[in-house]
Amino acid sequence: PAPSSICACPLEHLRAAAMLDARGPSFAVAVVGAFVLLTAAAPRAVDGAVLPWTLDPTGLLGPRRWLTLYALTVPAKEALNAALLLLERKVLGLRSIEEGTAKVCKLERLEAVDLAFLSLNSLVEFIGMSHILALLLSGPLTYRLSDFGVTNGPVALIAAMLVNDMLYYPFHAIAHQRSFYPYCHKQHHRQFLPFRGYLDASNQHPFEQLCGFSIFLVSLRISSWAFGLHAGAAWVAFVAWAVLNICNHLALDSRVHLPLPFPAYPRDHQMHHRFPQCNYSTLTTVFDRAFGSFRPYVALDGAPPVAEGARPAA
């Protein structure tokens, strides 16, 4: 069924999403092929660099160091996910938004197609993080503490995150259009109720990953151009962007957010997985509210939500 017709019945949603559609993997092969061709023709970032700019934008890594760092990021992301889960469950005592009293089917076990996309995306994420780090380490950013101010610090941080969601909103909305959905975003919506954190967040099409990293990089550059983004604010933006994306795919009612107007919470993103034509943004609901696609959280069992601003009970 088209994405617009998936949401009335959780079981129907799960069955439709779990069906393997060859268009997604086929498009993934095309994306990888295009990237390989681009990489083969790409110049080096600096004179003397071994790897092309697409793989090593800093020009500092040889093949052995590149592979070593990539291998280290795989368990590091799982460790971060476990640490966030421990923090939210044991330290903050957050309640679950996974099921309530209603038993709902979800993608309990990752299948071969999911593992294939996750493996591919682990490479895409490493390449994307390399480009972000290249900007953070050698871009037009200052590290001097004396240069830190309100404009290039908090204001630039908020601007970068708002621009990120402003650019991501139309991309995400278009990805749900009938003509594009089967080729790309359908893979991510195989999961009706995200609960794994990192694995559910990363279980998506590599084209989405490339676009997501590109949008974030563009957001940092726009903020840097407009406000002179300080390196400290840029690092906070990077860490918050990565951590909140994982938290959005944990089944815990976190209210941790950036100082943005109408912040988005994991409960809002769960609503997007249940009702795919709503809540397209990830950090703030400003653009969903502005364009009429915001849908307030409703528990799976129909229980009234915890009031805004109240601390969720353990």
N, C-alpha and C positions, 0 to 999 in steps of 0.2 A: 504494500500500500504506500501511497505518497506520505511524506512526513506530516502533512497537515491532518491526516486521518489517524495518526498514531497518537493516542493519548486517552481515549475513552476507557479502554480496558487494559490494565497492566499486562495480563497474560497475552493478549493479542499483540501488544507492543513488543513484548519479549520474543514471541515467535517470529514476528516480522523482522525484527532487528537481528535475530540470531541466524536468519537464513543467509547463506553465503552468496553474495552478489559478485560475479566475476568482474564487473566494471571497476570496482574499487581496486583490487589487486592489479588489474591491467593498467589502470592509470598510474599506480605506484611504480610499476616497471617502467612506464614511459617517463615519469619524473626522475627516477634514478638514472635512466639512460641519458636524459638531457643534462643532468648534473655531471655525469661522467664526461660527456662531450665538452661541457663548459670548463670543467677542471683540466682536461687535456689541453685546452687552448689558453688557460689562464696564466698570466704572468706571475712572477714571484713577488712577494710583498716588499722585499728589500734585496739588494745585490748580495749574492752568496747564499741566499735561502735555498733549501733543498726541495721543499714541498711548494706547490702552487698556492697562490693567495686564497683560493676558495677553501683549502684545507687548513692552512696556517697563515692567518692574516697578520700575525706578529712577525713572521719570518725567523722565529727563534727555535723552532722545533725541527729536529730531524725525524726520519721515520720511526726509529726505535723509541725516542722520547714521546713522540705523538701516540704510538700504540700503547706505551706504558701509562700515560696519563689517561687515555681513553679507558683502559682496563680498570684504572682506579676509580673512575667516575661511576662505574656500574654499581659496585657495592656501596659507594658513598651515597648515592641517591636512595638506596634501600635503607641505609643507616639513618639518613635524614627523615625518611618517612616513619621509621620506627620511633625516632626521638619525638617527632611531632605527635604521634599517636599516644605515646607515653605521657607527654606533657598535657595533652588535652584530656586524657582519661583520668590519670592519677593525680596530676597537680591541679589542674583547673576544674576537674570533676564535671565535665560537660556531659549533658544527656544525649542520648542517641536520637537521631531523626531518621533512622533507617527504616523502622517498620511500625513502631508503636504497638498497638494490639492487633493490627491487620497483617496477616501473612501475605507477602507479595513476592512473586517470582522475580528473580534477577539473574544476571550472569554470574552464577556462583563459581564456575570453573572456567578458566581461560582455555580456549581451544587452540588448535594449531594456527589458525589464521591470526588470532590475537597475539600469540607468541612471535609469529613472523613479523607483524607490524611493530611489536615492542622491541624486537631485536634491531630492526632497521632504524627505529626512532632513537635508540640509544646512540647510534652514530650521528643521526641528524642533530640531536641535542648537544652532543660534544662539539660538533662543528659550529652550531649556533652559539654555544657558550664561548667558543674560541673567538668569535667575532665580537661578542659583547666585551670580553676581556681585553681584546685589542683596543677597543674604544676606551675602556676604563684605564688602561695602562699607558696608552700612547696617543690617545685622542686629544682634542682641544679642552682638556680638563686640568684644573689646578688642584694641587694637593696641599698648598700652603694654608695652614690654619688661619693665618692673618687675613687671607683672602675670603674666608667664609663669612657670609652675611645672610640677611633675611631673604634677599632677592634670589641669590644663586644657591641658597640652601633650601629652606622649607617651601618657598614659592615655586622654585624650579622643580622640586620633587613633586609637588601636587600637580603642576602643569604637565610634567612628563607622564604621570599616571592617568590624568584626564585625557591627554592626547592619545595615549595607548588605547583606552576604551573607545574614544571617539573614532579611531581608525578601525579597531577590531569589530565594533558593532555592525557596520555595513558588510564587512567580510563574512561575519558569522551569519547574518541574516540572509545573505545571498547563498551561502553554503546550504541553507535549508530549502532553497527553491527546488522545485520538482526536477528541473533540467540538470542541476548540479549535484543534488543530494546523493544519489547512488554512487557517483564517481569518487566521492571524497569523505563527506562528513558522516555518512551512514556507519562507517566503522566505529566511530566514537560512540554512537548511540546504540550499539549492541548492548551496552550496559544501561539498564533502565533505572537502577538505583546505585550510584557510585558509593563504594565503601572501602576500597583498597587504598585510596590516596594516590600515590605516584603511579601505580600500574594502571589504574582506571583513567588518570589524567593523560598518561602517555599513550594509551591505546587508541591511537588515531592515525589518520593518513599522513604520510611524510610531507605531502604538500601543505597540509595545515600547520605542521611543525615549522616548515620553512617560512611560511607566511607569518606565523606567530612571532618568531624570532625577528623577522624583518620589521614587523610593525613596532616591536619594542625598541629596536635599534633606531628606527626613524623617530620614534617618540623622544628618545634621549637626545638625538641630534637637534631636533626642533627646540627642545627645552634649552639645550646648550646655546643654540643660536639666539634665542629670545631672551634668556635670563643669565647666560654665563654659568651653566650648571657646574657646581662644585663637585669634585670627585667623591667627597663624603656623601652627598645627596644621591649621586649616581649609584654608588654601592648600595645604599639603603634601598633605592628603587629596584635594583637588580635582585637583591635578596628577598625583598617583600614580594615582588612579582612571582618569583619561583615558589616561595613558601605558601603564599595565599592560593596559588593554583593547585598545589597539593591538598591544602586544607579544604578547598572547594569540592574535592572528591573523596573526602572522609565523611562518614555518616555521623558526624558529631556537630552539635549546634553551637559552633564557635561564633563569638561576636567580635573577635579580633579583626581590626580593619585599619586601613590608612586614614589619615585625616582628610577624607574626601566627602563632598556632599552626597547624601543618600548612599552610604556604602552598601556594597553587595556582600552577602553572607553565604555560607555553604547551603543554607536552606533555600536561598534564591536559585542557586545553581541546580539543586536537586529538583526544583520545580521545572527547570528547563529540560532536564532529562525525562521527566514525567510528561510534560506538555511542551514539546519542542518548539512551538511557535511563540515562546515568551522568554524573557530574561536572557537576552543575548550577551549582555556585558558581563564582565567578570570581577571588576573592582568597585564599580559604582553603578547604581541603577538610574543615574541621571538620564542617560540616553534612552533607556527603556521607558522611563516615565514620560520623556519628551515626545517619543514617537508612538506611544500607546501600546507597547509590548510588555509592560511590566505586569506581572501576576503575583500577588501576595502569596505567601506560604500557607498551605493548608496541609495538615497532617494526613498521612495515609489512611488513618482510621477516622478521619473527620473531626478529631479533637481540636479545640480552639488553640491557636498558637500562643506561645509565651509573649507577653506584651513587649513591645519595643522598649529597649533600654533595661529590661529586667535581666538579671543574671539567671541563665538556665540552671535548673536544679540538677543535682548529680543523679 
